[in-house]
Amino acid sequence: MNPGPLKEDVLFLKKEHIAYAKFQKGDVEELQFKQLRRGDKKLWTYLESIQMNDRLESIILRAGFGGILSCGFQPADNGLITALAERWRPETHTFHLPVGETTITLQDINVLFALPIEGDAISFGKFEMGIPQIYERVHNLLGFMPTPTDFKQGRKYLLKYTSIRSFLENNILPPEPTQIQLNQHARCIILHILGSSLFNNTDNQGVNVQFLDLLEDLDNCRRYSWGSAVLAFIYKSLCKAVISSERDLVGPMWMVQIWAWSRIKSLGPSIVLRRGQQHNFALPFASRYVNKLSFEDAPSHSARAIRATIQGLQHNDFEWLPYDNDMGRLTDSCTNGSTSWLCQCFLIFWEIAEFYDPTRVLRQFGITQNIPRNIQISKNEHKKLHETTKTGGSRTDWRHKHRSYIDSWNNRHNTRYLGTRINDAPTLEPGYLEWYRERTVTYIINPGVHHEGPPPYQDLAGMSQMMMDGMTQIREQGSQLVGPGVPSEVPPEYLSGVENMYNTAEQMLEYTGDWALSQYPSHFQTSPVDHGMNEFEPRRHRQRASHKGRGGTHDTAGASGSRQYEQQDVFTQTTFDLNQPPF
């Protein structure tokens, strides 16, 4: 059995990906992700324990972090994050689900968390401050004079979270604080959030004081695109986890979790509101998950159970437009980045430059999904970007080193996709599912190999998919003898038996629930299957061309055949050069 992809022109990192290793070896200990302990829980505990000064909260809101403040601490579901990460593809920055490609977009970051999207890319020059200057800067902007023990040993620029919290806890604001005191407390809270909730890494102990360059003028803080920086960090974190042997899942995975809850119906918990309680639309979409949650009808904290749920997803199980009903009622901070949601560009954060291509997930914007154009950067460029680290980064001027990528972000509005939104449910152009099935990974764990563990931990969805693949192959083999060109010397009773086999296989495929997927290449074979049918039209609504008289037509592409797909892309301006990335 081939787990996929059948064609490797899109997922060219097939054998380097953790999914390939899991298919070969199973869900063994050596292939588990390391989900590091978060460093922000104590901050949120502190914030929940105080009555925050209204003026202080207003400063944090104006700086662009009010949405994060309203979301609070969300415990991580490691099982959910693991099952999603297994389907993340570094080549495309999308999750490859049974229903097609999906991803976290700038729209999701904007609507869910109200982080600013419009603005300058977040990048830094050389860090040339000496220790005395660093101490003085911390004293002026945060309100306390640090000592060497406040910094991580050997890292003069990494201020410990414990030191920031100690200052906050021991220096409660007076009833009538000065503006300086308010600004200092606001910077402490924002700096801690930046390091522990949004850009947390393997250090997990402190935050880089170079962030203070962007927090000095809190009224000007919102002019930076914090949302695109967070998304760049999420992309890089997922890419590194599924390719690197270290398997560290860092970054704001709690955001990935909330994205999944809002998108995948069978994984999202029920939100339990008190009698008469309603959602506060002045707050970002994700804030509703601070309410009591019920997982009675959703799996949680089990990678096996959630993996099986994802394996069995059907088209209608994914919320393509989860925000539509509320979009008109959301605060402006959740929608003011809309002009960038559909732009193709690079996302920047410090040493990270990750390409962003919303045209692969057009259904998430209510636009008919076509077959995506080829990946817009070379394999060498792709590898170079994913191998770039911040080692020795304090001596690197990233604004200069990444100038071409920053230019891509600055010119993003010139590459905005102008597809037409449709009023009905998002759909697919003819040929997409066949194209996708040949280029996706169908199986994470080999369903043909028994794994220890009672139901629901057996991968029943994977087994069902394997049976559907087998029935698809039986049907297609039978179809060769119920169409035109059958030799006249073949006995009629033999043809009748084949016809019955064909009908039985097709009926069983229809009963699986997602009839559309059964019309496309099985991972037991490599030949494309095309009956010229509507991708979402069930058998009972169509006339089978080969019925009785066998007068239909057959695809003659064969195992080595290849269809050419026309792609129509509409941009305000196209500035892409595959030989000279970025866009």
PyMOL commands that set and color helices and strands:
alter all, ss='L'
color gray80, all
select helices_A, chain A and resi 14-16+18-25+29-31+41-49+54-63+66-71+78-85+106-113+131-142+148-150+161-170+179-198+209-215+218-223+226-243+253-263+285-290+303-311+315-317+327-329+332-334+338-340+358-365+379-387+393-395+398-401+403-410+412-415+432-439+460-479+492-511+515-519+539-541
alter helices_A, ss='H'
color red, helices_A
select strands_A, chain A and resi 34-35+88-89+94-97+100-102+158-160+206-208+248-249+270-272+292-294+345-349+352-356
alter strands_A, ss='S'
color yellow, strands_A
deselect
rebuild
show_as cartoon
